[in-house]
């Protein structure tokens, strides 16, 4: 419904992921790309301008989905994945802190961590984003483990539905997962300019980020609390389906 | 640690390592059968080297791939490990680069991969993959749920396997005697009753010999 009235123009969406392949036909232009690296064995993180693009393809896939829904939004890539698994926790926190400080409108997080040692800091960052009017959209998982940040009430958590329409989403009356977006059999951008078919909450999440961008382009004054209410009221199983 | 206790722990560690590896193998065999897939594998995340290692393989590649390694954040398994998110990718054969890399590393090119992280407590221990379900079967969320259940089992088995290996490493680092005793205890436990009786008689004689001054 929003896609008939909005293109996401003026909304800044940050893809906190593995980087984005610049110039991919499904992604187009990126406003800025940065990468976060760990310095030695310390928890100190450095920020560099990212010239490597996407190391694995996950971030490009997410960026392509946001672009398809909100063609005129501004995309920013913050690479926190791809340089090995070790030390990925502090890098993730460093990247998220930077994205929150930049005041982006939407931060897409198609990832999570199970490390309890990072939960407290992630929670603080998620709350900080919420009060600074940055919407954090995070992938949920349905596995029997505790993971973050999707479980925090200050983020918008996303699972998958099986419907084929990209702008169809459902409110979940049984949290902690709050919304279900398209996540099954999605055509995603693939490294080298290609496309591929994929399934996962990783790809439901950027659908929700794209929908948020469409709404915020029309109503930039909305706080995350108000945005969640708009999402609830326009969900296909609440008011949006009628 | 007392010698008796060390020997008992060693016996447990040696025996259990084989059992947990067999359990992992059984999990990939069942996963492959349930999904009607061409292959299924479990990868262990090896923290010291920051690599993923083939730990159990059923179907295509079984026998050749166990022990092969690659960097932890590469490939579909790498995506799944670093994002902690289950993932399905189909139509992979259309990507020439992926096809070439897969063929070089594993010897065959899958059309589709279902992959799920192996999470136990707050650790990401590895990845479970199921390759090439039947081509005519549309993918559903129910299959993702099922894969998640297998992943939970595989994660527990992988956790036990790693603990058994760690226990063995400790025993080996404390000298070879404890391991030798442990191996004997392990063999004794599995021996036929008559052989066991004979072995115990020999052991008794050995004990007396060692007590002589």
Interface residues (C-beta under 8 A of the other chain):
Chain A: X18 X55 X56 X57 X58 X81 X82 X83 X84 X85 X86 X88 X110 X111 X112 X113 X114 X115 X116 X117 X139 X141 X142 X143 X144 X145 X146 X147 X160 X161 X162 X184 X185 X190 X191 X192 X194 X196 X197 X198 X199 X200 X201 X202
Chain B: X45 X47 X50 X71 X72 X73 X74 X75 X78 X79 X81 X82 X83 X84 X85 X86 X87 X88 X89 X90 X91 X92 X94 X95 X97 X116 X117 X119 X120 X121 X122 X123 X124 X138 X139 X140 X141 X144 X145 X148 X151 X152
